[in-house]
């Protein structure tokens, strides 16, 4: 049916008013971050230094080979790739939910012809009629007076931001894992080198002692003790070679592709990792650690879902409309005066739903409480990681100093024991014990040095360093919010 159309200005004013009213309210509770469930300061104090997030991993890890491994891992690691795809998934979900705020306008056209036989026609004669329509249609657009759609959009936005921070958290963890894996590999390289040098030294001793035994200058017991020393060194060397192969395989998997992990004969320079870092206060972690930022976004998303659940108790008002042209003849479809429109608002007020809406509200509130607990648990975990790293750094540094002193004393003991044996003042068993202890101390010192370096890596990651914040998701969401 064709009726006179509203003036353009009146139609635009009505549409603007409707858009302004839709989504103008939100029933989500106001967000207030939970109080920190940790102490205000760390148990261990630290010296002044740079904040970890302010130090790029390229600057913190000065070893060129390690830098190349980290760069390749950030580009090829499958966990990073999955995390990035999760961000794109959340971005698409947010786009879908955001679009729910706006009407879906579609161009439609239809035509029909019908014949009514004479015995059914009010005129007593057969009739043939036709109807053709074309125009723009809006189908079941919800007018968001109570903010339900808006709350769902806000929840999707917070989920997007959380997924982006989770991606960055995976990157921070990956940097730390690659660094620790590389340090472990270099530790094993040094230990293997020490074991091989010991094997060579004891093999030469066995050659000399075998010759002495052949000429009768030493007993069979002394010869077997030298053979025992060599066997122990060979066994340790084989064990370390096996451990190095396993460590190399794990590091290659982290990196995500083929990589050159040939043994490095250089002694690892401790200064290439050890840098002064300032832990600051636990409250600073809330803005530094990506996993804590992600947990807070998840908490905000849960808050928004409560708003959507509350709004569901109120009437749902939707609008179906069409504006276009209609005619009984196809060639008259766009003639003057053929304009047509219809407007069909619909209101649905829940009266009885067997407690479904109440249960949905309870579910949203419980999930909010779960998000709060997860957030507090994440804060406590972060606090402990930083505190552990600070303690490890302090006490491992002391252990390294003690280990160096012990190594010097043990080296002197082995030298004196060998001198006493050569002069006939002591049995070879004394030399055996001294050299066996010397090898153990050498191996332990390398392990402790690596543990100290790993504590620095752990502190760097625990403070939120490793991967800079990526504002792409946040800026894109903000621009469309």
Secondary structure as UniProt FT lines:
FT   HELIX           8..21
FT   TURN            22..23
FT   HELIX           52..54
FT   HELIX           57..60
FT   HELIX           64..76
FT   HELIX           78..99
FT   TURN            100..101
FT   STRAND          105..116
FT   TURN            118..120
FT   TURN            122..123
FT   STRAND          127..143
FT   TURN            145..146
FT   HELIX           148..214
FT   TURN            215..216
FT   HELIX           220..255
FT   HELIX           270..272
FT   HELIX           282..284
FT   HELIX           285..288
FT   HELIX           290..311
FT   TURN            312..313
FT   STRAND          316..327
FT   HELIX           330..332
FT   TURN            333..334
FT   TURN            336..337
FT   STRAND          339..348
FT   TURN            354..355
FT   HELIX           356..422
FT   TURN            423..424
FT   HELIX           428..462
FT   TURN            463..464
FT   HELIX           472..480
//
